[in-house]
């Protein structure tokens, strides 16, 4: 770790990825990177934008091989936390080892996949382990299916994190299927949402931003600022040619958050959710 790494939190990026094009990719992937997104590159990018900490999320094209992610966590244990992708039958001992290495949750990237049945025995065992470890389950799926998934997870007592605003379609407005129910489920206190991936909301850049500006006050009313976290989604896979870290920071600023809401998104909420124990700036 760099000698200049701050002991206090200047800002937490709640969603980023690291990988190398040389890694073995899962055969089930929808995308193959032709470039590297290394830890050193990410740390430099964080520093360049005045942020200090980050959460590394296992990218879908690496499947359940979390070795590159875990190696990154090992290199910067105070600065980083991780969200892994695991097999349903993973051993408890392996999860506990990940916990010691800085993993704080598992990701279910269900884009383009059949909806899982969380009542199946293997899911029950896995979510029992996740709950006992104090981890969260991150859901990546279009918003119409998010309420069903949340209802399926709630009985396990796990913290639930909804990726990228719940992946609504900005062109369909605030009354689209699933969105209002997702907002209502935010009142439960068991669900968090990531204010991230505005550019993934299906519309034009202006449509996406206007939709996000309209949705954020509703998220603040239902989830509350203490359960919303910001993420860059660096390095913006599949959108690398038109999206940069600077542009997602600009999108965040364009949401018009108050200073207190901004502090919640960047420091207070992610510090609790991702278990950063360092002192705030």
DRENNU-643609 format. One line per 5 residues: number of its first residue (from 0); their letters; for each residue x, y, z of N, C-alpha, C. Coordinates in Angstrom, 1 decimal. Example, Ala and Ser with C-alpha at 12.3 -4.5 7.8 and 13.67 -1.06 7.14 Angstrom:
REM DRENNU-643609
0 = as = 13.2 -5.7 7.8 12.3 -4.5 7.8 13.2 -3.3 7.8; 12.8 -2.2 7.1 13.7 -1.1 7.1 12.9 0.0 7.9 $
***
This chain:
REM DRENNU-643609
0 = xxxxx = 0.8 -1.2 0.0 0.0 0.0 0.0 0.9 1.2 0.0; 0.4 2.3 -0.7 1.2 3.5 -0.8 1.3 4.2 0.6; 2.5 4.8 0.8 2.7 5.5 2.1 1.8 6.7 2.2; 1.2 7.1 1.1 0.3 8.3 1.1 -1.1 7.9 1.3; -1.4 6.6 1.5 -2.8 6.2 1.7 -3.4 6.8 3.0 $
5 = xxxxx = -4.5 7.5 2.9 -5.0 8.2 4.1 -5.7 7.2 5.1; -5.5 7.4 6.3 -6.1 6.6 7.4 -7.6 6.9 7.5; -8.0 8.0 7.1 -9.4 8.4 7.2 -10.1 8.3 5.9; -11.5 8.2 5.9 -12.3 8.1 4.7 -12.5 9.4 4.1; -12.1 9.6 2.9 -12.4 10.8 2.1 -13.6 10.5 1.2 $
10 = xxxxx = -13.8 9.3 0.9 -15.0 8.9 0.0 -14.8 7.4 -0.4; -15.9 6.7 -0.4 -15.9 5.3 -0.8 -16.6 5.1 -2.1; -16.0 4.4 -3.0 -16.6 4.0 -4.2 -17.2 2.6 -4.0; -18.5 2.5 -4.0 -19.1 1.2 -3.6 -19.3 0.2 -4.7; -18.7 0.4 -5.9 -18.8 -0.6 -6.9 -17.8 -0.4 -8.0 $
15 = xxxxx = -16.8 -1.3 -8.1 -15.8 -1.2 -9.1 -15.3 -2.7 -9.4; -14.6 -2.8 -10.5 -14.1 -4.1 -10.9 -12.6 -4.1 -11.2; -11.9 -5.1 -10.9 -10.5 -5.3 -11.4 -10.4 -6.6 -12.1; -9.5 -6.6 -13.1 -9.4 -7.8 -13.9 -8.2 -7.6 -14.9; -7.8 -8.7 -15.5 -6.8 -8.7 -16.5 -7.3 -9.5 -17.7 $
20 = xxxxx = -6.9 -9.1 -18.9 -7.4 -9.8 -20.1 -6.7 -11.2 -20.2; -5.7 -11.4 -19.4 -5.0 -12.7 -19.4 -5.6 -13.8 -18.6; -6.6 -13.4 -17.8 -7.3 -14.4 -16.9 -8.2 -15.3 -17.7; -8.4 -16.5 -17.2 -9.3 -17.5 -17.8 -10.8 -17.0 -17.5; -11.5 -16.8 -18.6 -12.9 -16.3 -18.5 -13.9 -17.5 -18.5 $
25 = xxxxx = -15.0 -17.3 -17.9 -16.0 -18.3 -17.8 -16.6 -18.5 -19.2; -17.0 -19.7 -19.5 -17.6 -20.0 -20.8 -19.0 -19.4 -20.9; -19.6 -19.1 -19.8 -21.0 -18.6 -19.8 -21.0 -17.0 -20.0; -19.9 -16.4 -20.2 -19.8 -14.9 -20.2 -20.6 -14.3 -21.4; -21.1 -13.1 -21.1 -21.8 -12.3 -22.2 -20.8 -11.3 -22.8 $
30 = xxxxx = -19.6 -11.2 -22.2 -18.7 -10.1 -22.6 -17.3 -10.5 -22.3; -16.3 -10.1 -23.1 -14.9 -10.5 -22.9 -14.1 -9.2 -23.0; -13.4 -8.8 -22.0 -12.6 -7.5 -22.0 -11.4 -7.7 -22.9; -11.0 -6.7 -23.6 -9.7 -6.7 -24.4 -8.7 -5.8 -23.8; -8.8 -5.5 -22.5 -7.9 -4.6 -21.8 -7.7 -5.0 -20.4 $
35 = xxxxx = -6.8 -4.4 -19.6 -6.6 -4.7 -18.2 -7.2 -3.6 -17.4; -7.8 -3.9 -16.2 -8.2 -3.0 -15.2 -7.6 -3.4 -13.9; -6.4 -3.0 -13.7 -5.6 -3.5 -12.5 -5.9 -2.7 -11.3; -5.5 -3.3 -10.2 -5.6 -2.6 -8.9 -4.9 -1.3 -8.9; -3.6 -1.3 -9.4 -2.9 0.0 -9.4 -3.6 1.0 -10.2 $
40 = xxxxx = -4.2 0.7 -11.3 -4.9 1.6 -12.2 -6.1 2.2 -11.4; -6.8 1.3 -10.7 -8.0 1.7 -9.9 -7.6 2.6 -8.8; -6.5 2.3 -8.0 -6.1 3.1 -6.9 -5.7 4.5 -7.4; -5.0 4.6 -8.5 -4.7 5.8 -9.1 -5.9 6.7 -9.5; -6.9 6.0 -10.0 -8.1 6.7 -10.4 -8.9 7.2 -9.2 $
45 = xxxxx = -9.0 6.4 -8.1 -9.6 6.8 -6.9 -8.9 8.1 -6.4; -7.6 8.0 -6.3 -6.8 9.1 -5.8 -7.0 10.4 -6.6; -7.1 10.2 -7.9 -7.2 11.4 -8.8 -8.6 12.1 -8.6; -9.5 11.4 -8.1 -10.9 12.0 -7.9 -11.2 12.2 -6.4; -10.1 12.2 -5.6 -10.3 12.6 -4.2 -11.0 11.6 -3.3 $
50 = xxxxx = -11.0 10.3 -3.8 -11.6 9.3 -3.0 -10.5 8.4 -2.4; -10.9 7.7 -1.3 -9.8 7.0 -0.6 -10.1 5.5 -0.6; -11.3 5.0 -0.6 -11.6 3.6 -0.4 -12.5 3.1 -1.5; -12.5 1.7 -1.7 -13.3 1.1 -2.8 -13.8 -0.3 -2.5; -14.9 -0.7 -3.2 -15.4 -2.0 -3.0 -15.3 -2.7 -4.4 $
55 = xxxxx = -14.6 -3.8 -4.4 -14.4 -4.5 -5.7 -15.4 -5.6 -5.8; -16.1 -5.6 -6.9 -17.2 -6.6 -7.2 -16.7 -7.6 -8.2; -16.8 -8.8 -8.0 -16.4 -9.8 -9.0 -17.1 -9.7 -10.3; -16.4 -9.5 -11.4 -17.1 -9.3 -12.7 -17.7 -10.6 -13.2; -18.8 -10.5 -13.9 -19.5 -11.8 -14.3 -18.6 -12.7 -15.2 $
60 = xxxxx = -17.7 -12.1 -16.0 -17.0 -12.9 -17.0 -15.9 -13.7 -16.3; -15.6 -13.5 -15.0 -14.7 -14.4 -14.3 -15.4 -15.5 -13.5; -16.7 -15.5 -13.6 -17.4 -16.6 -12.9 -17.2 -16.6 -11.4; -17.0 -17.8 -10.9 -16.7 -18.0 -9.4 -15.2 -18.1 -9.1; -14.4 -17.8 -10.0 -12.9 -17.8 -9.7 -12.6 -16.4 -9.2 $
65 = xxxxx = -12.6 -16.3 -7.9 -12.4 -15.0 -7.2 -10.9 -14.7 -6.9; -10.0 -15.5 -7.4 -8.6 -15.3 -7.0 -8.0 -13.9 -7.3; -8.3 -13.4 -8.4 -7.8 -12.0 -8.8 -8.3 -11.0 -7.8; -9.6 -11.1 -7.5 -10.3 -10.2 -6.5 -9.6 -10.3 -5.2; -9.4 -11.6 -4.7 -8.9 -11.8 -3.4 -7.4 -11.3 -3.3 $
70 = xxxxx = -6.7 -11.5 -4.4 -5.3 -11.0 -4.4 -5.3 -9.4 -4.3; -6.2 -8.8 -4.9 -6.3 -7.3 -4.8 -6.6 -6.9 -3.4; -7.5 -7.6 -2.7 -7.9 -7.3 -1.3 -6.7 -7.5 -0.4; -5.9 -8.5 -0.7 -4.7 -8.8 0.1 -3.7 -7.6 0.0; -3.6 -7.0 -1.1 -2.6 -5.9 -1.3 -3.0 -4.6 -0.6 $
75 = xxxxx = -4.3 -4.4 -0.4 -4.8 -3.2 0.2 -5.9 -3.4 1.2; -5.7 -4.2 2.3 -6.8 -4.6 3.2 -7.5 -3.5 3.9; -6.9 -2.4 4.2 -7.6 -1.3 4.8 -8.4 -0.5 3.8; -8.0 -0.4 2.6 -8.6 0.4 1.6 -9.7 -0.2 0.9; -9.8 -1.5 0.8 -10.7 -2.2 0.0 -11.6 -3.2 0.7 $
80 = xxxxx = -12.8 -3.5 0.2 -13.6 -4.6 0.5 -14.0 -5.3 -0.8; -14.5 -6.5 -0.6 -14.9 -7.3 -1.8 -16.2 -7.9 -1.8; -16.8 -8.1 -3.0 -18.1 -8.8 -3.1 -17.8 -9.9 -4.1; -18.0 -11.2 -3.7 -17.6 -12.3 -4.5 -18.8 -13.0 -5.2; -18.5 -13.8 -6.2 -19.5 -14.7 -6.8 -19.1 -16.1 -6.5 $
85 = xxxxx = -20.0 -16.8 -5.9 -19.7 -18.2 -5.4 -20.6 -19.2 -5.9; -20.2 -20.5 -5.8 -21.1 -21.6 -6.1 -22.0 -21.8 -4.9; -23.2 -22.3 -5.2 -24.2 -22.4 -4.2 -23.7 -23.4 -3.1; -22.9 -24.4 -3.5 -22.5 -25.4 -2.5 -21.1 -25.1 -1.9; -20.7 -23.9 -1.9 -19.4 -23.5 -1.4 -19.3 -23.9 0.1 $
90 = xxxxx = -18.2 -24.3 0.5 -18.0 -24.7 1.9 -18.0 -23.5 2.9; -18.5 -23.7 4.0 -18.5 -22.6 5.0 -17.1 -22.2 5.3; -16.1 -23.1 5.4 -14.8 -22.7 5.7 -14.2 -21.8 4.7; -14.6 -22.0 3.4 -14.1 -21.1 2.3 -14.7 -19.7 2.5; -15.9 -19.6 2.8 -16.6 -18.3 3.0 -15.9 -17.6 4.2 $
95 = xxxxx = -15.6 -18.4 5.3 -14.9 -17.7 6.4 -13.6 -17.2 6.1; -12.8 -17.9 5.2 -11.5 -17.5 4.8 -11.7 -16.2 3.9; -12.7 -16.1 3.1 -13.0 -14.9 2.3 -13.3 -13.7 3.3; -14.0 -14.0 4.3 -14.4 -13.0 5.3 -13.1 -12.4 5.9; -12.2 -13.2 6.2 -10.9 -12.8 6.8 -10.1 -11.9 5.8 $
100 = xxxxx = -10.4 -12.2 4.5 -9.6 -11.5 3.5 -10.3 -10.2 3.0; -11.5 -9.9 3.6 -12.2 -8.6 3.3 -13.4 -8.7 2.5; -13.9 -9.9 2.2 -15.1 -10.0 1.4 -16.3 -9.7 2.4; -17.3 -9.0 1.9 -18.4 -8.6 2.8 -19.8 -8.9 2.2; -19.7 -9.6 1.0 -21.0 -10.0 0.4 -20.8 -10.9 -0.8 $
105 = xxxxx = -21.9 -11.4 -1.3 -21.9 -12.2 -2.6 -22.8 -11.5 -3.6; -22.4 -11.7 -4.8 -23.2 -11.1 -5.9 -24.0 -12.1 -6.7; -25.3 -11.9 -6.9 -26.1 -12.7 -7.8 -26.3 -11.9 -9.1; -25.5 -12.1 -10.1 -25.7 -11.4 -11.4 -26.6 -12.3 -12.2; -27.9 -11.9 -12.3 -29.0 -12.7 -12.9 -29.4 -12.1 -14.2 $
110 = xxxxx = -28.7 -11.2 -14.8 -29.0 -10.7 -16.1 -29.0 -11.8 -17.1; -30.1 -12.0 -17.8 -30.1 -13.0 -18.9 -30.2 -14.4 -18.4; -30.5 -14.6 -17.1 -30.6 -15.9 -16.6 -32.0 -16.2 -16.1; -32.3 -17.5 -15.9 -33.6 -17.9 -15.3 -33.6 -17.5 -13.8; -34.8 -17.1 -13.3 -34.9 -16.7 -11.9 -34.6 -17.9 -11.0 $
115 = xxxxx = -33.8 -17.7 -10.0 -33.6 -18.9 -9.1 -34.7 -19.1 -8.1; -34.8 -20.3 -7.6 -35.8 -20.6 -6.6 -35.0 -20.7 -5.3; -35.2 -19.6 -4.5 -34.4 -19.5 -3.2 -34.9 -20.5 -2.2; -36.0 -21.2 -2.4 -36.5 -22.2 -1.5 -35.7 -23.5 -1.6; -34.9 -23.7 -2.6 -34.1 -24.9 -2.8 -33.0 -25.0 -1.7 $
120 = xxxxx = -32.8 -26.2 -1.2 -31.9 -26.5 0.0 -30.5 -25.8 -0.1; -29.9 -25.8 -1.3 -28.5 -25.3 -1.4 -28.5 -23.8 -1.2; -29.6 -23.1 -1.7 -29.7 -21.7 -1.5 -29.9 -21.4 0.0; -30.7 -22.2 0.7 -31.0 -22.0 2.1 -29.8 -22.1 2.9; -28.9 -23.1 2.6 -27.7 -23.2 3.4 -26.7 -22.0 3.1 $
125 = xxxxx = -26.6 -21.7 1.8 -25.7 -20.6 1.5 -26.2 -19.3 2.2; -27.4 -18.9 2.1 -27.9 -17.7 2.7 -27.8 -17.7 4.2; -27.9 -18.9 4.8 -27.7 -19.0 6.2 -26.3 -18.6 6.6; -25.4 -19.1 5.8 -24.0 -18.7 6.0 -23.8 -17.2 5.9; -24.3 -16.7 4.8 -24.2 -15.3 4.5 -24.7 -14.4 5.7 $
130 = xxxxx = -25.9 -14.8 6.2 -26.5 -14.1 7.3 -25.6 -14.1 8.5; -25.1 -15.3 8.8 -24.3 -15.5 10.0 -23.0 -14.7 10.0; -22.5 -14.6 8.7 -21.2 -13.8 8.6 -21.5 -12.3 8.6; -22.8 -11.9 8.5 -23.1 -10.5 8.4 -22.9 -9.8 7.1; -22.8 -10.7 6.0 -22.6 -10.2 4.7 -23.9 -9.8 4.1 $
135 = xxxxx = -23.8 -9.2 2.8 -25.0 -8.9 2.1 -25.1 -9.7 0.8; -26.3 -9.8 0.2 -26.5 -10.4 -1.1 -26.8 -9.3 -2.1; -26.0 -9.2 -3.1 -26.2 -8.1 -4.1 -27.0 -8.7 -5.3; -28.0 -8.0 -5.7 -28.9 -8.4 -6.8 -28.7 -7.6 -8.1; -28.3 -8.2 -9.2 -28.2 -7.5 -10.5 -29.2 -8.1 -11.4 $
140 = xxxxx = -30.3 -7.4 -11.6 -31.4 -7.9 -12.5 -32.3 -6.7 -12.8; -33.1 -6.8 -13.9 -34.0 -5.7 -14.3 -35.1 -5.6 -13.2; -35.6 -4.3 -13.1 -36.4 -4.0 -11.9 -37.7 -4.8 -11.9; -38.2 -5.3 -13.0 -39.5 -6.0 -12.9 -39.4 -7.2 -12.0; -38.2 -7.8 -11.9 -38.0 -9.0 -11.1 -37.4 -8.8 -9.7 $
145 = xxxxx = -37.0 -7.6 -9.5 -36.3 -7.3 -8.2 -37.3 -7.5 -7.0; -38.5 -7.1 -7.0 -39.4 -7.4 -5.8 -39.5 -8.9 -5.5; -39.6 -9.7 -6.6 -39.7 -11.2 -6.3 -38.5 -11.7 -5.7; -37.3 -11.2 -6.1 -36.1 -11.7 -5.6 -35.9 -11.2 -4.1; -36.3 -10.0 -3.9 -36.2 -9.4 -2.5 -37.1 -10.2 -1.6 $
150 = xxxxx = -38.3 -10.5 -2.0 -39.2 -11.3 -1.1 -38.6 -12.6 -0.8; -38.0 -13.2 -1.8 -37.4 -14.5 -1.6 -36.2 -14.5 -0.7; -35.5 -13.4 -0.6 -34.3 -13.3 0.3 -34.7 -12.9 1.7; -35.7 -12.1 1.9 -36.0 -11.5 3.2 -36.1 -12.5 4.3; -36.7 -13.7 4.2 -36.8 -14.6 5.3 -35.5 -15.0 5.9 $
155 = xxxxx = -34.4 -14.9 5.1 -33.1 -15.4 5.6 -32.4 -14.4 6.5; -32.9 -13.2 6.5 -32.4 -12.2 7.4 -31.1 -11.5 6.9; -30.8 -11.7 5.6 -29.6 -11.1 5.0 -29.8 -9.7 4.6; -28.7 -8.9 4.6 -28.8 -7.6 4.0 -28.9 -7.7 2.5; -29.7 -7.0 1.9 -30.0 -7.1 0.4 -29.6 -5.8 -0.2 $
160 = xxxxx = -28.8 -5.9 -1.3 -28.3 -4.7 -2.0 -28.7 -4.8 -3.5; -29.5 -3.8 -3.9 -29.9 -3.7 -5.3 -29.0 -2.9 -6.1; -28.5 -3.6 -7.2 -27.5 -2.9 -8.1 -28.1 -1.9 -9.0; -27.3 -0.8 -9.3 -27.6 0.1 -10.4 -29.1 0.6 -10.4; -29.6 1.1 -9.3 -30.9 1.6 -9.2 -32.0 0.6 -9.4 $
165 = xxxxx = -31.6 -0.7 -9.5 -32.5 -1.8 -9.8 -32.6 -2.0 -11.3; -31.8 -1.4 -12.1 -31.8 -1.5 -13.6 -33.2 -1.3 -14.2; -33.8 -0.1 -13.8 -35.0 0.2 -14.6 -34.7 0.8 -15.9; -35.7 0.9 -16.8 -35.6 1.5 -18.1 -36.0 2.9 -18.0; -35.1 3.8 -18.2 -35.4 5.3 -18.1 -36.5 5.7 -19.0 $
170 = xxxxx = -36.7 5.0 -20.1 -37.7 5.4 -21.1 -39.1 5.1 -20.7; -39.2 4.2 -19.6 -40.5 3.8 -19.2 -41.1 4.5 -18.0; -40.3 5.5 -17.5 -40.8 6.3 -16.4 -40.9 5.6 -15.1; -41.5 6.4 -14.1 -41.5 5.9 -12.7 -42.6 4.9 -12.4; -43.5 4.6 -13.4 -44.6 3.7 -13.1 -44.4 2.3 -13.8 $
175 = xxxxx = -43.1 2.1 -14.2 -42.9 0.8 -14.8 -43.0 -0.4 -13.8; -43.2 -1.6 -14.4 -43.4 -2.8 -13.5 -42.2 -3.0 -12.6; -42.6 -3.2 -11.3 -41.6 -3.5 -10.3 -41.0 -2.3 -9.6; -41.0 -1.2 -10.1 -40.3 0.0 -9.5 -40.9 0.4 -8.2; -42.3 0.6 -8.3 -42.9 1.1 -7.1 -42.9 0.1 -6.0 $
180 = xxxxx = -43.0 -1.2 -6.3 -42.9 -2.2 -5.3 -41.5 -2.3 -4.7; -40.5 -2.1 -5.5 -39.1 -2.0 -5.0 -38.9 -0.9 -4.0; -39.5 0.2 -4.4 -39.4 1.4 -3.5 -40.1 1.1 -2.1; -41.3 0.4 -2.2 -42.0 0.1 -1.0 -41.2 -0.9 -0.1; -40.5 -1.8 -0.8 -39.6 -2.7 0.0 -38.5 -2.0 0.7 $
185 = xxxxx = -38.1 -0.9 0.1 -37.0 -0.1 0.8 -37.4 0.3 2.2; -38.7 0.4 2.5 -39.2 0.8 3.8 -38.9 -0.3 4.9; -38.5 -1.5 4.4 -38.3 -2.6 5.4 -37.1 -2.4 6.2; -36.1 -1.6 5.7 -34.9 -1.4 6.5 -33.9 -2.6 6.2; -34.2 -3.5 5.4 -33.4 -4.7 5.1 -32.7 -4.5 3.7 $
190 = xxxxx = -33.1 -3.5 3.0 -32.6 -3.4 1.6 -31.9 -2.1 1.4; -30.7 -2.2 0.7 -29.9 -1.1 0.2 -30.0 -0.9 -1.3; -29.7 0.2 -1.8 -29.6 0.4 -3.3 -28.3 1.1 -3.7; -27.8 0.8 -4.8 -26.6 1.4 -5.3 -27.0 2.5 -6.3; -26.6 3.7 -6.0 -26.8 4.9 -6.9 -25.6 4.8 -7.9 $
195 = xxxxx = -25.8 4.1 -8.9 -24.7 3.7 -9.8 -25.2 3.3 -11.2; -24.3 3.3 -12.2 -24.7 2.8 -13.5 -25.8 3.6 -14.2; -25.8 4.9 -14.0 -26.9 5.7 -14.7 -26.8 5.5 -16.2; -25.7 5.3 -16.7 -25.5 5.1 -18.2 -26.0 3.7 -18.6; -26.4 2.9 -17.7 -27.0 1.6 -18.0 -28.5 1.6 -18.0 $
200 = xxxxx = -29.2 2.7 -17.9 -30.6 2.7 -17.8 -31.4 2.8 -19.1; -30.8 2.4 -20.2 -31.4 2.1 -21.5 -31.8 3.3 -22.3; -31.9 4.5 -21.8 -32.2 5.6 -22.6 -31.0 6.4 -23.1; -31.3 7.6 -23.7 -30.2 8.4 -24.1 -29.6 9.0 -22.8; -28.3 9.5 -22.9 -27.7 10.1 -21.7 -28.6 11.1 -21.0 $
205 = xxxxx = -29.3 11.9 -21.7 -30.2 12.9 -21.1 -31.3 12.3 -20.4; -32.0 11.3 -21.1 -33.1 10.6 -20.5 -32.7 9.9 -19.2; -31.5 9.2 -19.3 -31.0 8.5 -18.1 -30.8 9.4 -16.9; -30.2 10.6 -17.2 -29.9 11.5 -16.1 -31.2 12.1 -15.5; -32.1 12.4 -16.4 -33.4 13.0 -15.9 -34.2 12.0 -15.1 $
210 = xxxxx = -34.1 10.7 -15.6 -34.8 9.7 -14.8 -34.2 9.5 -13.4; -32.9 9.4 -13.4 -32.2 9.3 -12.1 -32.5 10.4 -11.2; -32.5 11.6 -11.7 -32.9 12.8 -10.9 -34.3 12.7 -10.3; -35.2 12.1 -11.1 -36.6 11.9 -10.6 -36.7 10.8 -9.6; -35.9 9.7 -9.8 -36.0 8.6 -8.9 -35.3 8.8 -7.6 $
215 = xxxxx = -34.2 9.5 -7.6 -33.4 9.6 -6.3 -34.2 10.1 -5.1; -35.1 11.2 -5.3 -35.9 11.6 -4.1 -36.8 10.5 -3.6; -37.3 9.7 -4.5 -38.1 8.5 -4.0 -37.3 7.5 -3.3; -36.1 7.3 -3.7 -35.2 6.3 -3.0 -34.9 6.9 -1.6; -34.7 8.2 -1.5 -34.3 8.8 -0.2 -35.5 8.7 0.7 $
220 = xxxxx = -36.8 8.8 0.2 -37.9 8.7 1.0 -38.2 7.3 1.6; -37.9 6.3 0.8 -38.2 4.9 1.1 -37.0 4.2 1.7; -35.9 4.2 1.0 -34.7 3.5 1.5 -34.1 4.3 2.6; -34.1 5.6 2.4 -33.4 6.5 3.4 -32.0 6.7 3.0; -31.4 7.8 3.2 -30.0 8.1 2.8 -29.0 7.1 3.5 $
225 = xxxxx = -29.4 6.5 4.6 -28.5 5.6 5.3 -28.5 4.2 4.6; -29.3 4.0 3.6 -29.2 2.7 2.8 -29.1 2.9 1.3; -28.4 4.0 1.0 -28.0 4.3 -0.4 -26.5 4.5 -0.5; -25.9 3.9 -1.4 -24.5 4.0 -1.6 -24.2 4.3 -3.1; -23.1 5.1 -3.3 -22.7 5.4 -4.7 -21.6 4.5 -5.1 $
230 = xxxxx = -21.6 4.2 -6.4 -20.5 3.4 -7.0 -20.2 3.9 -8.4; -19.0 3.8 -8.8 -18.5 4.3 -10.1 -18.8 3.3 -11.2; -18.9 2.0 -10.9 -19.0 0.9 -11.9 -17.7 0.9 -12.8; -16.6 1.4 -12.3 -15.4 1.4 -13.1 -14.9 0.0 -13.3; -14.4 -0.4 -14.5 -14.1 0.5 -15.7 -15.2 0.6 -16.7 $
235 = xxxxx = -16.5 0.5 -16.3 -17.6 0.8 -17.1 -17.7 -0.2 -18.3; -17.6 -1.5 -18.0 -17.6 -2.5 -19.0 -18.8 -2.4 -20.0; -18.4 -2.6 -21.3 -19.3 -2.5 -22.4 -19.7 -1.0 -22.8; -19.2 -0.1 -21.9 -19.5 1.3 -22.2 -18.2 2.1 -22.2; -17.1 1.4 -22.2 -15.8 2.1 -22.0 -15.5 3.2 -23.0 $
240 = xxxxx = -16.0 3.1 -24.2 -15.7 4.1 -25.2 -16.3 5.5 -25.0; -17.4 5.5 -24.2 -18.1 6.8 -24.0 -18.3 7.2 -22.5; -17.8 6.3 -21.6 -18.0 6.6 -20.2 -16.6 6.6 -19.5; -16.3 7.5 -18.6 -15.1 7.6 -17.9 -15.4 7.8 -16.4; -14.4 7.6 -15.6 -14.6 7.9 -14.1 -15.1 9.4 -14.0 $
245 = xxxxx = -14.5 10.3 -14.7 -14.9 11.7 -14.6 -16.3 11.9 -15.0; -16.8 11.2 -16.0 -18.2 11.4 -16.4 -19.2 10.8 -15.4; -18.9 9.7 -14.7 -19.8 9.2 -13.7 -19.8 10.1 -12.5; -18.7 10.7 -12.1 -18.6 11.7 -11.1 -19.5 12.9 -11.4; -19.4 13.3 -12.7 -20.2 14.4 -13.1 -21.7 14.1 -13.0 $
250 = xxxxx = -22.1 12.8 -13.4 -23.4 12.4 -13.3 -23.9 12.5 -11.8; -23.1 12.0 -10.9 -23.4 12.1 -9.5 -23.6 13.5 -9.1; -22.8 14.4 -9.4 -22.9 15.8 -9.1 -24.2 16.4 -9.7; -24.6 15.9 -10.9 -25.7 16.5 -11.6 -27.0 16.0 -10.9; -27.0 15.1 -10.0 -28.2 14.6 -9.3 -28.7 15.7 -8.4 $
255 = xxxxx = -27.9 16.7 -8.0 -28.3 17.8 -7.2 -28.5 17.4 -5.7; -27.7 16.5 -5.2 -27.7 16.1 -3.8 -27.3 17.2 -2.9; -27.9 17.3 -1.7 -27.5 18.2 -0.7 -26.1 17.7 -0.2; -25.4 18.5 0.5 -24.1 18.1 1.1 -24.2 16.9 2.0; -25.3 16.9 2.8 -25.5 15.8 3.7 -25.8 14.5 3.0 $
260 = xxxxx = -26.7 14.5 2.0 -27.0 13.4 1.2 -25.7 12.8 0.5; -24.9 13.8 0.0 -23.6 13.4 -0.7 -22.7 12.7 0.3; -22.7 13.2 1.5 -21.8 12.6 2.6 -22.4 11.2 2.9; -23.7 11.0 2.9 -24.3 9.7 3.2 -23.9 8.7 2.1; -24.0 9.2 0.8 -23.7 8.3 -0.3 -22.3 7.8 -0.3 $
265 = xxxxx = -21.4 8.8 0.0 -19.9 8.5 -0.2 -19.2 8.1 1.1; -19.8 8.3 2.2 -19.1 8.0 3.5 -19.9 7.2 4.5; -21.0 7.8 4.9 -21.7 7.2 6.1 -22.4 5.9 5.8; -23.1 5.8 4.7 -23.8 4.5 4.4 -22.9 3.4 4.0; -21.9 3.7 3.0 -21.0 2.6 2.6 -20.1 2.2 3.7 $
270 = xxxxx = -19.8 3.1 4.6 -18.9 2.7 5.8 -19.5 1.6 6.6; -20.9 1.7 6.8 -21.6 0.7 7.6 -21.8 -0.5 6.8; -22.3 -0.4 5.6 -22.7 -1.6 4.8 -21.5 -2.4 4.5; -20.4 -1.8 4.1 -19.2 -2.6 3.7 -18.2 -2.8 4.8; -18.5 -2.4 6.0 -17.7 -2.7 7.2 -16.3 -2.0 7.1 $
275 = xxxxx = -16.3 -0.8 6.8 -15.0 0.0 6.9 -14.9 0.6 8.3; -13.9 0.2 9.0 -13.7 0.5 10.4 -12.8 1.7 10.7; -12.3 2.3 9.6 -11.3 3.4 9.7 -12.1 4.7 10.1; -11.4 5.7 10.6 -12.0 6.9 11.1 -12.3 7.8 9.9; -13.4 8.5 9.9 -13.8 9.4 8.9 -12.9 10.7 8.9 $
280 = x = -12.8 11.3 7.7 -12.1 12.6 7.7 -12.8 13.7 8.4 $
***
